[in-house]
């Protein structure tokens, strides 16, 4: 079931971000606006657009979040692969996104200290040339 949903969500997300989807949404809003005089700009007429946009927004939040989760996971995997392949890289950074807050802050402090040390070494090396 999960594979089906992932496949379906990927297609819907891709379609929802397309110019066709935007065009259809624009046409729906224009038609709704044009129909205002025929319905006397009634509360029911207003409720139609409010309900429709609320439902679409509610559903799109989940599709967008699913898409962002997938993109984020893929990006982290690519960065992890680079860290593993790069000689001298701090491999503690692999899967850092899965650390709890305290461990992540400690790792960030260690990385900052390491960066400062590297900057000082480079500055000394430039001065010695």
TIMI-2910 file (N, C-alpha, C, CB; in pm, 1 decimal, decimal comma, always signed):
<rs>
+----------+----------+----------+----------+----------+----------+----------+----------+----------+----------+----------+----------+------+
!      n_x !      n_y !      n_z !     ca_x !     ca_y !     ca_z !      c_x !      c_y !      c_z !     cb_x !     cb_y !     cb_z ! resn !
+----------+----------+----------+----------+----------+----------+----------+----------+----------+----------+----------+----------+------+
!    +82,8 !   -120,4 !     +0,0 !     +0,0 !     +0,0 !     +0,0 !    +86,7 !   +126,1 !     +0,0 !    -93,9 !     +0,2 !   +121,7 !  Unk !
!   +196,5 !   +121,2 !    +75,7 !   +283,4 !   +237,9 !    +85,8 !   +347,5 !   +271,5 !    -48,8 !   +391,6 !   +214,1 !   +190,8 !  Unk !
!   +389,5 !   +169,0 !   -123,0 !   +449,1 !   +194,3 !   -254,4 !   +347,4 !   +258,6 !   -347,7 !   +502,5 !    +63,5 !   -315,8 !  Unk !
!   +223,4 !   +209,9 !   -340,3 !   +118,7 !   +268,3 !   -423,8 !   +100,0 !   +415,5 !   -388,7 !    -14,3 !   +191,5 !   -406,8 !  Unk !
!    +91,4 !   +445,5 !   -258,0 !    +71,7 !   +584,0 !   -216,7 !   +189,3 !   +671,0 !   -258,7 !    +51,7 !   +592,1 !    -65,7 !  Unk !
!   +311,8 !   +621,7 !   -239,7 !   +429,7 !   +699,3 !   -278,9 !   +427,5 !   +729,6 !   -428,4 !   +558,6 !   +623,7 !   -242,2 !  Unk !
!   +394,7 !   +628,9 !   -507,1 !   +388,6 !   +645,7 !   -652,8 !   +278,2 !   +745,3 !   -689,7 !   +363,7 !   +508,8 !   -722,9 !  Unk !
!   +161,8 !   +727,3 !   -630,1 !    +48,2 !   +816,0 !   -655,7 !    +80,7 !   +959,2 !   -612,7 !    -77,4 !   +765,3 !   -582,0 !  Unk !
!   +136,7 !   +973,0 !   -492,6 !   +169,1 !  +1105,8 !   -440,0 !   +272,1 !  +1176,1 !   -527,2 !   +220,9 !  +1095,1 !   -296,5 !  Unk !
!   +368,4 !  +1100,8 !   -578,3 !   +470,6 !  +1160,6 !   -664,6 !   +407,6 !  +1217,2 !   -791,5 !   +578,6 !  +1056,7 !   -700,7 !  Unk !
!   +315,6 !  +1142,0 !   -850,4 !   +250,0 !  +1190,0 !   -972,3 !   +159,3 !  +1310,3 !   -944,2 !   +168,4 !  +1077,1 !  -1036,1 !  Unk !
!    +83,4 !  +1302,8 !   -835,8 !     -6,8 !  +1413,9 !   -802,0 !    +73,8 !  +1539,0 !   -768,7 !    -98,5 !  +1376,0 !   -682,8 !  Unk !
!   +182,7 !  +1522,6 !   -692,9 !   +266,5 !  +1637,1 !   -657,5 !   +325,4 !  +1700,9 !   -782,0 !   +378,5 !  +1594,7 !   -561,8 !  Unk !
!   +376,1 !  +1617,1 !   -872,0 !   +433,3 !  +1668,8 !   -996,9 !   +325,1 !  +1742,4 !  -1076,9 !   +494,9 !  +1552,9 !  -1081,7 !  Unk !
!   +206,4 !  +1682,5 !  -1086,4 !    +97,6 !  +1743,5 !  -1162,4 !    +52,0 !  +1873,6 !  -1095,4 !    -21,0 !  +1645,1 !  -1175,4 !  Unk !
!    +40,9 !  +1872,8 !   -961,7 !     -8,7 !  +1990,8 !   -889,2 !    +82,8 !  +2110,8 !   -908,1 !    -22,8 !  +1959,8 !   -740,1 !  Unk !
!   +209,4 !  +2086,6 !   -935,2 !   +303,2 !  +2196,5 !   -956,6 !   +318,3 !  +2235,1 !  -1102,3 !   +436,9 !  +2160,3 !   -901,5 !  Unk !
!   +233,2 !  +2179,9 !  -1187,1 !   +246,2 !  +2205,9 !  -1330,7 !   +168,7 !  +2329,7 !  -1373,9 !   +198,4 !  +2085,7 !  -1409,9 !  Unk !
!   +204,8 !  +2385,4 !  -1488,3 !   +129,6 !  +2498,8 !  -1542,8 !    -16,7 !  +2462,7 !  -1571,6 !   +196,5 !  +2548,9 !  -1670,5 !  Unk !
!    -42,9 !  +2337,4 !  -1608,0 !   -180,8 !  +2293,8 !  -1635,2 !   -265,4 !  +2305,4 !  -1508,2 !   -183,0 !  +2147,4 !  -1688,5 !  Unk !
!   -210,7 !  +2258,3 !  -1395,7 !   -284,1 !  +2265,5 !  -1268,9 !   -310,1 !  +2410,9 !  -1230,6 !   -205,9 !  +2193,8 !  -1156,5 !  Unk !
!   -209,3 !  +2494,7 !  -1247,6 !   -228,0 !  +2637,0 !  -1217,6 !   -336,2 !  +2696,8 !  -1307,7 !    -94,9 !  +2714,3 !  -1235,1 !  Unk !
!   -331,0 !  +2663,1 !  -1435,9 !   -431,3 !  +2713,2 !  -1530,3 !   -571,2 !  +2669,4 !  -1492,4 !   -399,6 !  +2666,3 !  -1670,8 !  Unk !
!   -587,8 !  +2543,3 !  -1454,2 !   -720,8 !  +2494,7 !  -1413,8 !   -769,5 !  +2565,9 !  -1287,3 !   -717,4 !  +2342,0 !  -1390,1 !  Unk !
!   -681,2 !  +2586,4 !  -1192,8 !   -719,2 !  +2657,7 !  -1070,3 !   -759,5 !  +2801,2 !  -1102,6 !   -603,2 !  +2656,4 !   -968,2 !  Unk !
!   -683,5 !  +2864,5 !  -1190,2 !   -714,9 !  +3001,8 !  -1230,8 !   -850,9 !  +3008,1 !  -1300,9 !   -604,6 !  +3057,0 !  -1323,6 !  Unk !
!   -875,6 !  +2913,7 !  -1390,5 !  -1005,0 !  +2909,2 !  -1461,0 !  -1118,7 !  +2889,1 !  -1361,2 !  -1006,0 !  +2795,6 !  -1567,2 !  Unk !
!  -1099,4 !  +2799,6 !  -1262,0 !  -1203,0 !  +2775,2 !  -1161,7 !  -1234,9 !  +2903,0 !  -1083,7 !  -1158,9 !  +2663,7 !  -1065,1 !  Unk !
!  -1132,1 !  +2977,4 !  -1046,6 !  -1153,6 !  +3101,3 !   -970,4 !  -1221,6 !  +3206,7 !  -1057,8 !  -1019,2 !  +3155,9 !   -915,7 !  Unk !
!  -1181,1 !  +3217,8 !  -1183,1 !  -1243,0 !  +3314,8 !  -1274,1 !  -1390,6 !  +3278,7 !  -1296,5 !  -1166,6 !  +3319,2 !  -1410,3 !  Unk !
!  -1419,2 !  +3150,8 !  -1320,3 !  -1558,7 !  +3107,8 !  -1339,5 !  -1641,5 !  +3134,2 !  -1214,1 !  -1564,7 !  +2958,1 !  -1375,9 !  Unk !
!  -1583,1 !  +3107,6 !  -1098,5 !  -1652,5 !  +3135,5 !   -973,1 !  -1681,6 !  +3285,7 !   -962,3 !  -1568,2 !  +3087,0 !   -851,8 !  Unk !
!  -1583,2 !  +3368,2 !   -994,1 !  -1601,7 !  +3513,3 !   -987,2 !  -1707,6 !  +3562,5 !  -1084,5 !  -1470,9 !  +3583,9 !  -1015,0 !  Unk !
!  -1704,8 !  +3508,6 !  -1205,9 !  -1803,1 !  +3548,3 !  -1307,2 !  -1944,0 !  +3505,9 !  -1267,4 !  -1767,0 !  +3487,8 !  -1443,1 !  Unk !
!  -1953,6 !  +3393,2 !  -1195,7 !  -2086,6 !  +3343,7 !  -1156,7 !  -2146,0 !  +3421,1 !  -1039,5 !  -2078,6 !  +3196,4 !  -1120,8 !  Unk !
!  -2070,2 !  +3509,1 !   -979,6 !  -2116,8 !  +3586,4 !   -864,2 !  -2249,0 !  +3657,3 !   -886,1 !  -2014,3 !  +3686,8 !   -827,1 !  Unk !
!  -2262,8 !  +3735,6 !   -994,8 !  -2390,1 !  +3805,9 !  -1014,9 !  -2509,6 !  +3710,7 !  -1029,7 !  -2380,5 !  +3894,2 !  -1138,0 !  Unk !
!  -2488,2 !  +3595,8 !  -1093,4 !  -2598,7 !  +3500,6 !  -1112,3 !  -2647,2 !  +3445,4 !   -978,4 !  -2554,7 !  +3384,8 !  -1204,1 !  Unk !
!  -2558,6 !  +3436,9 !   -882,0 !  -2594,7 !  +3384,4 !   -749,9 !  -2612,3 !  +3497,0 !   -648,3 !  -2487,9 !  +3286,0 !   -700,6 !  Unk !
!  -2610,7 !  +3620,3 !   -695,9 !  -2632,4 !  +3735,6 !   -607,7 !  -2525,0 !  +3750,2 !   -501,1 !  -2766,9 !  +3724,5 !   -541,2 !  Unk !
!  -2405,4 !  +3704,3 !   -532,8 !  -2294,4 !  +3711,2 !   -437,7 !  -2337,5 !  +3660,7 !   -298,5 !  -2241,7 !  +3856,2 !   -428,0 !  Unk !
!  -2415,7 !  +3555,8 !   -298,0 !  -2473,1 !  +3503,5 !   -172,8 !  -2367,1 !  +3438,9 !    -84,2 !  -2583,1 !  +3401,6 !   -203,5 !  Unk !
!  -2407,7 !  +3409,8 !    +38,5 !  -2316,4 !  +3343,0 !   +130,8 !  -2282,7 !  +3203,1 !    +79,8 !  -2377,9 !  +3335,6 !   +272,0 !  Unk !
!  -2379,2 !  +3136,1 !    +18,9 !  -2355,0 !  +3002,1 !    -36,2 !  -2252,1 !  +3010,3 !   -148,1 !  -2487,1 !  +2938,7 !    -88,5 !  Unk !
!  -2263,2 !  +3111,3 !   -232,0 !  -2168,1 !  +3132,4 !   -341,3 !  -2027,1 !  +3150,0 !   -284,3 !  -2208,5 !  +3256,2 !   -426,7 !  Unk !
!  -2014,2 !  +3229,5 !   -178,9 !  -1884,6 !  +3251,3 !   -114,8 !  -1834,5 !  +3123,8 !    -46,0 !  -1894,4 !  +3365,8 !    -13,1 !  Unk !
!  -1927,5 !  +3049,5 !    +13,3 !  -1892,5 !  +2927,3 !    +83,2 !  -1832,7 !  +2822,5 !    -11,7 !  -2015,1 !  +2870,8 !   +153,0 !  Unk !
!  -1879,3 !  +2821,6 !   -136,9 !  -1827,7 !  +2725,8 !   -235,3 !  -1677,0 !  +2743,8 !   -253,4 !  -1900,3 !  +2742,6 !   -370,9 !  Unk !
!  -1630,9 !  +2865,8 !   -276,7 !  -1487,8 !  +2888,8 !   -298,4 !  -1409,5 !  +2868,4 !   -169,1 !  -1463,7 !  +3030,6 !   -353,2 !  Unk !
!  -1465,2 !  +2912,1 !    -57,8 !  -1395,0 !  +2894,8 !    +69,5 !  -1376,7 !  +2746,6 !   +102,8 !  -1471,6 !  +2965,2 !   +182,7 !  Unk !
!  -1480,6 !  +2669,7 !    +85,9 !  -1472,5 !  +2526,1 !   +115,8 !  -1378,4 !  +2456,5 !    +18,5 !  -1612,3 !  +2461,2 !   +109,9 !  Unk !
!  -1390,6 !  +2487,7 !   -107,4 !  -1305,0 !  +2425,8 !   -208,4 !  -1157,5 !  +2454,2 !   -184,3 !  -1344,2 !  +2474,3 !   -346,2 !  Unk !
!  -1124,3 !  +2578,7 !   -160,0 !   -983,1 !  +2612,9 !   -138,7 !   -931,1 !  +2554,8 !     -7,1 !   -964,4 !  +2765,7 !   -139,4 !  Unk !
!  -1015,8 !  +2547,6 !    +94,1 !   -973,7 !  +2488,6 !   +221,2 !   -941,7 !  +2340,8 !   +204,2 !  -1082,4 !  +2507,1 !   +327,7 !  Unk !
!  -1026,2 !  +2268,7 !   +134,2 !  -1003,9 !  +2125,4 !   +112,3 !   -876,3 !  +2102,9 !    +30,9 !  -1125,2 !  +2062,0 !    +40,2 !  Unk !
!   -860,4 !  +2178,0 !    -76,1 !   -741,4 !  +2162,5 !   -159,9 !   -615,8 !  +2196,1 !    -80,3 !   -750,8 !  +2252,0 !   -285,2 !  Unk !
!   -618,1 !  +2302,9 !     -5,0 !   -503,2 !  +2342,2 !    +76,8 !   -469,6 !  +2235,0 !   +178,9 !   -530,5 !  +2474,8 !   +147,6 !  Unk !
!   -570,6 !  +2182,4 !   +246,2 !   -550,7 !  +2078,0 !   +346,3 !   -481,3 !  +1956,7 !   +284,9 !   -685,2 !  +2036,6 !   +408,1 !  Unk !
!   -527,1 !  +1912,4 !   +170,4 !   -467,9 !  +1795,5 !   +104,9 !   -327,3 !  +1825,6 !    +52,2 !   -557,6 !  +1748,4 !     -9,9 !  Unk !
!   -308,2 !  +1945,4 !     -0,7 !   -176,9 !  +1980,9 !    -56,5 !    -69,6 !  +1988,2 !    +51,3 !   -185,1 !  +2114,4 !   -129,7 !  Unk !
!   -105,7 !  +2026,2 !   +172,1 !     -7,2 !  +2030,8 !   +281,4 !    +58,7 !  +1894,1 !   +297,9 !    -74,3 !  +2074,9 !   +414,7 !  Unk !
!    -20,4 !  +1788,1 !   +293,7 !    +34,2 !  +1654,1 !   +311,3 !   +117,1 !  +1610,8 !   +191,7 !    -77,5 !  +1554,8 !   +334,9 !  Unk !
!    +72,8 !  +1645,7 !    +72,1 !   +151,3 !  +1611,1 !    -46,6 !   +284,3 !  +1685,2 !    -48,6 !    +72,4 !  +1642,6 !   -173,6 !  Unk !
!   +282,2 !  +1812,2 !    -13,5 !   +405,7 !  +1891,3 !    -10,8 !   +500,6 !  +1836,7 !    +95,2 !   +374,8 !  +2040,5 !    +16,4 !  Unk !
!   +448,0 !  +1804,0 !   +212,7 !   +532,6 !  +1751,3 !   +319,1 !   +594,8 !  +1618,9 !   +277,8 !   +452,2 !  +1733,9 !   +448,1 !  Unk !
!   +517,8 !  +1531,5 !   +214,2 !   +570,1 !  +1403,3 !   +168,9 !   +680,8 !  +1424,5 !    +66,6 !   +458,0 !  +1317,0 !   +109,2 !  Unk !
!   +660,5 !  +1518,0 !    -23,9 !   +760,1 !  +1547,6 !   -126,0 !   +886,9 !  +1605,2 !    -62,8 !   +703,1 !  +1645,4 !   -229,6 !  Unk !
!   +871,8 !  +1694,6 !    +32,7 !   +988,0 !  +1752,8 !   +100,2 !  +1063,6 !  +1648,1 !   +181,0 !   +944,5 !  +1867,3 !   +191,4 !  Unk !
!   +991,5 !  +1557,4 !   +245,7 !  +1057,5 !  +1450,5 !   +321,2 !  +1142,2 !  +1364,5 !   +228,0 !   +953,5 !  +1363,2 !   +394,7 !  Unk !
!  +1086,9 !  +1329,9 !   +113,8 !  +1158,8 !  +1247,2 !    +16,8 !  +1282,4 !  +1321,1 !    -35,6 !  +1065,8 !  +1208,1 !   -100,6 !  Unk !
!  +1265,5 !  +1447,3 !    -72,7 !  +1377,7 !  +1527,1 !   -122,2 !  +1486,3 !  +1542,5 !    -16,2 !  +1329,0 !  +1664,8 !   -167,1 !  Unk !
!  +1445,0 !  +1566,3 !   +107,2 !  +1540,4 !  +1582,5 !   +217,0 !  +1618,4 !  +1453,2 !   +239,2 !  +1467,5 !  +1624,1 !   +346,6 !  Unk !
!  +1549,2 !  +1340,9 !   +238,9 !  +1616,6 !  +1212,1 !   +258,7 !  +1717,6 !  +1185,7 !   +147,0 !  +1513,3 !  +1097,7 !   +264,9 !  Unk !
!  +1678,9 !  +1213,8 !    +22,5 !  +1770,0 !  +1193,9 !    -91,0 !  +1892,3 !  +1284,6 !    -78,5 !  +1697,1 !  +1221,0 !   -224,6 !  Unk !
!  +1871,8 !  +1408,8 !    -39,6 !  +1983,5 !  +1502,3 !    -22,4 !  +2078,6 !  +1454,2 !    +87,1 !  +1931,0 !  +1643,2 !    +11,3 !  Unk !
!  +2022,5 !  +1407,8 !   +199,2 !  +2106,7 !  +1358,1 !   +308,1 !  +2186,4 !  +1235,9 !   +263,6 !  +2021,0 !  +1323,5 !   +430,9 !  Unk !
!  +2125,7 !  +1148,8 !   +185,9 !  +2198,5 !  +1031,2 !   +137,1 !  +2314,9 !  +1072,2 !    +47,7 !  +2103,9 !   +937,4 !    +60,5 !  Unk !
!  +2292,0 !  +1170,7 !    -37,3 !  +2399,5 !  +1217,9 !   -125,7 !  +2512,2 !  +1281,5 !    -44,8 !  +2344,7 !  +1319,2 !   -228,5 !  Unk !
!  +2477,0 !  +1362,4 !    +54,0 !  +2579,3 !  +1424,2 !   +138,5 !  +2655,0 !  +1318,8 !   +218,8 !  +2515,8 !  +1526,9 !   +233,1 !  Unk !
!  +2582,4 !  +1218,7 !   +269,7 !  +2648,0 !  +1110,2 !   +343,5 !  +2748,6 !  +1038,5 !   +254,4 !  +2543,7 !  +1010,0 !   +397,2 !  Unk !
!  +2710,4 !  +1012,7 !   +131,0 !  +2801,1 !   +945,0 !    +37,6 !  +2927,5 !  +1028,2 !    +15,3 !  +2730,1 !   +918,7 !    -97,1 !  Unk !
!  +2911,7 !  +1159,5 !     +2,2 !  +3029,5 !  +1246,5 !    -14,1 !  +3117,5 !  +1245,1 !   +110,3 !  +2985,8 !  +1390,6 !    -45,1 !  Unk !
!  +3056,1 !  +1248,6 !   +227,8 !  +3134,0 !  +1244,0 !   +351,7 !  +3211,9 !  +1113,4 !   +363,2 !  +3042,1 !  +1260,9 !   +473,1 !  Unk !
!  +3148,8 !  +1004,1 !   +326,7 !  +3214,8 !   +874,1 !   +335,2 !  +3331,2 !   +867,7 !   +236,8 !  +3114,5 !   +760,2 !   +307,5 !  Unk !
!  +3311,1 !   +923,2 !   +116,7 !  +3413,3 !   +915,4 !    +11,7 !  +3528,4 !  +1014,4 !    +30,9 !  +3349,4 !   +939,3 !   -122,5 !  Unk !
!  +3503,6 !  +1123,4 !   +101,1 !  +3603,1 !  +1229,5 !   +114,2 !  +3702,4 !  +1198,7 !   +226,2 !  +3534,3 !  +1363,8 !   +140,4 !  Unk !
!  +3828,2 !  +1185,8 !   +190,2 !  +3930,3 !  +1157,1 !   +289,8 !  +3944,8 !  +1276,7 !   +383,9 !  +4065,5 !  +1123,7 !   +221,9 !  Unk !
!  +3949,1 !  +1248,4 !   +511,5 !  +3965,0 !  +1354,3 !   +611,1 !  +3833,2 !  +1413,1 !   +658,8 !  +4050,0 !  +1463,5 !   +555,3 !  Unk !
!  +3723,6 !  +1372,7 !   +595,9 !  +3592,7 !  +1424,1 !   +639,8 !  +3555,6 !  +1359,3 !   +773,3 !  +3481,9 !  +1396,1 !   +532,1 !  Unk !
!  +3482,2 !  +1433,1 !   +852,8 !  +3437,5 !  +1382,3 !   +982,3 !  +3316,1 !  +1292,7 !   +959,2 !  +3403,3 !  +1499,5 !  +1080,7 !  Unk !
!  +3337,4 !  +1163,2 !   +968,1 !  +3228,9 !  +1068,3 !   +940,3 !  +3122,2 !  +1067,8 !  +1049,1 !  +3285,1 !   +928,5 !   +924,4 !  Unk !
!  +3146,1 !  +1137,3 !  +1158,6 !  +3040,3 !  +1150,3 !  +1260,7 !  +2923,8 !  +1231,3 !  +1206,0 !  +3095,5 !  +1217,0 !  +1389,3 !  Unk !
!  +2949,1 !  +1305,4 !  +1097,5 !  +2843,6 !  +1386,7 !  +1038,4 !  +2744,1 !  +1303,5 !   +956,6 !  +2905,0 !  +1493,8 !   +950,7 !  Unk !
!  +2784,9 !  +1181,8 !   +919,6 !  +2693,5 !  +1093,8 !   +847,0 !  +2574,4 !  +1065,7 !   +938,5 !  +2764,8 !   +959,9 !   +802,5 !  Unk !
!  +2456,4 !  +1083,5 !   +887,2 !  +2330,8 !  +1064,1 !   +962,0 !  +2314,6 !  +1161,7 !  +1078,1 !  +2324,0 !   +922,5 !  +1015,0 !  Unk !
!  +2379,8 !  +1276,9 !  +1072,4 !  +2367,6 !  +1375,6 !  +1179,6 !  +2223,0 !  +1421,4 !  +1198,0 !  +2456,8 !  +1496,0 !  +1150,6 !  Unk !
!  +2144,4 !  +1417,0 !  +1091,5 !  +2004,6 !  +1460,2 !  +1101,2 !  +1922,0 !  +1369,5 !  +1192,4 !  +1941,8 !  +1464,0 !   +962,7 !  Unk !
!  +1976,5 !  +1252,7 !  +1225,6 !  +1902,6 !  +1159,1 !  +1311,0 !  +1942,0 !  +1171,9 !  +1459,8 !  +1926,8 !  +1015,3 !  +1263,1 !  Unk !
!  +2038,0 !  +1258,5 !  +1489,3 !  +2081,4 !  +1277,3 !  +1627,7 !  +1978,8 !  +1356,7 !  +1706,4 !  +2216,9 !  +1347,8 !  +1632,3 !  Unk !
!  +1977,6 !  +1335,0 !  +1838,5 !  +1889,9 !  +1419,0 !  +1920,2 !  +1952,4 !  +1558,2 !  +1931,5 !  +1867,1 !  +1355,9 !  +2062,2 !  Unk !
!  +1876,6 !  +1651,3 !  +1984,9 !  +1916,1 !  +1792,8 !  +1986,5 !  +2050,2 !  +1815,4 !  +2057,7 !  +1807,6 !  +1876,1 !  +2054,3 !  Unk !
!  +2069,4 !  +1753,4 !  +2173,7 !  +2193,2 !  +1774,1 !  +2250,1 !  +2315,3 !  +1722,9 !  +2174,7 !  +2183,8 !  +1704,6 !  +2386,0 !  Unk !
!  +2304,2 !  +1603,4 !  +2116,7 !  +2417,2 !  +1546,8 !  +2042,3 !  +2446,6 !  +1629,4 !  +1917,1 !  +2388,3 !  +1400,3 !  +2003,6 !  Unk !
!  +2341,1 !  +1679,9 !  +1854,8 !  +2359,4 !  +1762,7 !  +1735,9 !  +2429,9 !  +1893,2 !  +1770,0 !  +2224,8 !  +1791,6 !  +1670,1 !  Unk !
!  +2391,8 !  +1955,0 !  +1881,2 !  +2458,0 !  +2078,7 !  +1924,8 !  +2604,7 !  +2052,6 !  +1959,4 !  +2384,8 !  +2139,1 !  +2046,6 !  Unk !
!  +2632,5 !  +1940,5 !  +2023,7 !  +2771,3 !  +1906,0 !  +2057,1 !  +2852,8 !  +1883,1 !  +1929,8 !  +2776,2 !  +1780,0 !  +2147,1 !  Unk !
!  +2794,6 !  +1816,0 !  +1833,0 !  +2863,2 !  +1791,9 !  +1706,2 !  +2887,4 !  +1923,4 !  +1631,6 !  +2781,6 !  +1695,1 !  +1618,5 !  Unk !
!  +2789,8 !  +2012,5 !  +1635,6 !  +2805,7 !  +2143,4 !  +1571,2 !  +2919,3 !  +2222,1 !  +1636,6 !  +2673,8 !  +2223,9 !  +1578,7 !  Unk !
!  +2926,7 !  +2217,0 !  +1769,2 !  +3034,5 !  +2287,2 !  +1840,1 !  +3170,2 !  +2227,8 !  +1802,3 !  +3013,2 !  +2279,3 !  +1993,5 !  Unk !
!  +3177,8 !  +2095,4 !  +1791,1 !  +3303,0 !  +2029,8 !  +1752,2 !  +3342,2 !  +2069,8 !  +1610,0 !  +3289,5 !  +1876,0 !  +1762,9 !  Unk !
!  +3245,2 !  +2077,7 !  +1520,6 !  +3273,1 !  +2118,0 !  +1381,5 !  +3320,7 !  +2262,9 !  +1375,1 !  +3147,3 !  +2100,1 !  +1293,4 !  Unk !
!  +3258,6 !  +2348,6 !  +1454,3 !  +3299,0 !  +2488,9 !  +1458,1 !  +3442,6 !  +2501,4 !  +1509,6 !  +3202,5 !  +2570,8 !  +1546,9 !  Unk !
!  +3474,9 !  +2427,4 !  +1614,4 !  +3611,3 !  +2430,5 !  +1669,4 !  +3710,9 !  +2378,0 !  +1565,9 !  +3620,1 !  +2346,5 !  +1800,1 !  Unk !
!  +3673,2 !  +2272,2 !  +1496,6 !  +3760,9 !  +2215,5 !  +1392,6 !  +3782,5 !  +2316,4 !  +1279,2 !  +3700,4 !  +2083,9 !  +1336,2 !  Unk !
!  +3677,3 !  +2385,6 !  +1240,8 !  +3688,6 !  +2486,7 !  +1134,2 !  +3780,8 !  +2600,2 !  +1176,3 !  +3549,8 !  +2542,7 !  +1097,8 !  Unk !
!  +3768,9 !  +2644,6 !  +1301,3 !  +3856,4 !  +2752,0 !  +1350,7 !  +4002,6 !  +2707,8 !  +1348,2 !  +3816,0 !  +2793,6 !  +1494,1 !  Unk !
!  +4027,0 !  +2585,3 !  +1391,2 !  +4163,6 !  +2531,6 !  +1391,2 !  +4218,9 !  +2527,4 !  +1249,3 !  +4166,9 !  +2390,5 !  +1454,0 !  Unk !
!  +4138,6 !  +2482,1 !  +1155,8 !  +4181,9 !  +2474,8 !  +1015,5 !  +4211,5 !  +2614,0 !   +959,9 !  +4074,3 !  +2405,4 !   +929,4 !  Unk !
!  +4127,9 !  +2712,9 !   +993,8 !  +4150,5 !  +2850,0 !   +947,6 !  +4282,3 !  +2904,5 !  +1000,2 !  +4035,3 !  +2940,8 !   +991,0 !  Unk !
!  +4309,9 !  +2878,7 !  +1128,3 !  +4435,5 !  +2925,5 !  +1187,4 !  +4555,1 !  +2860,6 !  +1118,7 !  +4438,6 !  +2895,7 !  +1338,2 !  Unk !
!  +4545,3 !  +2730,9 !  +1092,2 !  +4654,7 !  +2660,2 !  +1023,8 !  +4677,8 !  +2718,1 !   +884,9 !  +4624,0 !  +2509,4 !  +1013,7 !  Unk !
!  +4570,2 !  +2745,6 !   +813,3 !  +4584,2 !  +2803,5 !   +678,7 !  +4644,6 !  +2943,0 !   +684,9 !  +4447,9 !  +2808,8 !   +608,0 !  Unk !
!  +4600,8 !  +3022,3 !   +782,9 !  +4653,5 !  +3158,0 !   +796,9 !  +4803,5 !  +3154,6 !   +828,1 !  +4577,4 !  +3234,3 !   +907,7 !  Unk !
!  +4845,7 !  +3064,6 !   +918,7 !  +4988,6 !  +3050,7 !   +949,8 !  +5066,7 !  +3005,6 !   +828,8 !  +5009,6 !  +2952,3 !  +1064,1 !  Unk !
!  +5010,1 !  +2912,4 !   +754,8 !  +5079,0 !  +2860,3 !   +635,3 !  +5094,9 !  +2969,9 !   +530,0 !  +5001,3 !  +2740,3 !   +575,4 !  Unk !
!  +4995,3 !  +3057,8 !   +515,3 !  +5007,5 !  +3169,0 !   +418,2 !  +5113,1 !  +3268,0 !   +462,9 !  +4872,4 !  +3241,5 !   +400,3 !  Unk !
!  +5120,1 !  +3296,9 !   +592,6 !  +5218,5 !  +3391,3 !   +643,9 !  +5360,4 !  +3339,9 !   +627,9 !  +5191,1 !  +3420,9 !   +789,3 !  Unk !
!  +5377,7 !  +3208,9 !   +633,8 !  +5510,7 !  +3150,5 !   +624,7 !  +5563,0 !  +3149,2 !   +482,1 !  +5509,4 !  +3010,3 !   +679,8 !  Unk !
!  +5477,2 !  +3166,5 !   +385,0 !  +5520,3 !  +3163,9 !   +243,2 !  +5590,2 !  +3286,1 !   +203,9 !  +5405,3 !  +3144,3 !   +152,2 !  Unk !
+----------+----------+----------+----------+----------+----------+----------+----------+----------+----------+----------+----------+------+
</rs>
